[in-house]
Amino acid sequence: MNVNKIKLFLVDDDAVFLKSLEIEFLQHADFVIETFTSGEQCIENLPNNPDIVILDYLLNGIIDNAINGIETLDKIKDYDADIPVIMLSAQDKIEVAIDCMHHKAFDYVVKSETAFMRLQKIITTIFHNKKLEKELNWYMERM
């Protein structure tokens, strides 16, 4: 396995959407992808050190009494506040987006035909910001 590949966690209880998203990422970039159908599975696998988590907002379709996306987001941030989490939802409501951002999501994307393109741009932004942060830290250490 190439250590330069981005490790991506995809978490969604909609198996069809999850598989189509996984296929899109594998066809368009060089990722290591782990998929999960519940927040609990995602949390259990955080020791695998994902670079980015793409997480469904609701997560209510597979397991009764499963934790939802916001609860999962909070647990991810408790585990490692630096893991960028992009929230996904079929709900195109500003209240949902605000809720996600309040819980420290990096961004919020509505599930649509353009969702994958938006996700690609957000991931590019995340890694651009990380690169700039490393460069800034390098310069600050030398001053």
N, C-alpha and C positions, 0 to 999 in steps of 0.2 A: 504494500500500500504506500502510495506517495504521501509523505508527511505534509506536503504543501496543499493538499486538497482541503477544501472547506468542509467541515463536518456539520451537517444540517439535520436537525430533528424536525420532522413533520408530524403534527399531532392533530388528528381530526377523526370524529366518530363516523363520518360519511366515507365509507370504504371506497366508493367509486371516485369521489373527489380526491381523496387521499392518493389513490393509485395514479390518477391522471396528473396530479401535481408532481408526484415522484417521477413519472415518465418525462414530463416537461423539463424538470431540472436535469435529469440524466441525459436528455437529448441536447441540451443547450449549454451545459457547462460540466466541469469536472468536479463533482461533489462526492462525498461519502454521505450517504443518506440512511437515516434510521427512521422508520415510520412507527407510529403508535396510535391506537384508537381510543386511548383514555389518558387523562392527566396523570393518573396513578402510574401507568406504564412509563410515561415520560419522566416523572420524578424518580422512579426506581433506577432509571438509566442515566441520570445526570452525572454519575461518576465517569461516564464515557466522554465527558468534556465536549459538549457541542459548541461550535463557534456561533451558531445562530439557531433559535427555535422559532418555527412558524406554528402558531397555536390557534386552534378554533376557539371562538368566544363561548359557545354554549356547551359542547361536549356532553350532550344529554341523550344520545341515541342508542348506546350499547349496554351500559351497566346502570341498573337502578341505583340511585343514591350516589352516583359518581360525582367527583368534584368537577366543577365547571372550569371554563377557561380562565376566569379571573382568579379563582382559588389556586389553580395550577400556576398562573403567572406569579402570584404572591410567593408560592413555595419555591419557584425557580429563583426569584430575586432574593429570598432568604438564603438559598443555597449558595448563589453567586450573583451578586448585584450587577456584575459586568457582562453577563450573558445577554446579548440583545434578543428581545422577543418581539416578533411581529405578530400582531393579532389579526385573525381573519374572521369574518362573519358574513352571513347572508343578509344581515340586518343593515340597512343603509340609514341609520339613525345617528344624529350627532351626539345624542346622549350615550350611546354605546361607545363611540369613539372617545368621548371625554372620559368615560369610566375606564377604558383601557389605558389611556394616557395618565390618568390619576394613579393608576397602579404600576406606573413606570414601564409601560410597553414602549418600545422604540418607535413603533408606528402602527397604524391600523389600516387594513385593506378590506374592501368589500368584495365578496366573492362575485366575480363577473367574468366576462370574456377577456377583460384586460387585466385581471388579477395577477396573472403570471408575469406580465411585463412590468407591472408596478413592483412586484416582489423582487424581480431582477434589479431594478433601479435602486430599490432600498438596500439590497445586499451590497451593491456597488458603493453606495454612500457609506454604509457601515464600515467597509474595509478601507475606504478612502479616509474616513475620520480616524480610524485606528492607526493608519500610516502617519497621518499628520500628528497625532498625539505622540507616537513614538519619536518622531523627528523633533518635536517640541521638547520632549523630555530629554533627549540627547543633548540639545543645545543648552537647556537649562542646567544640566549637570556640569557643563563646561564653563559656565559663567561664574 
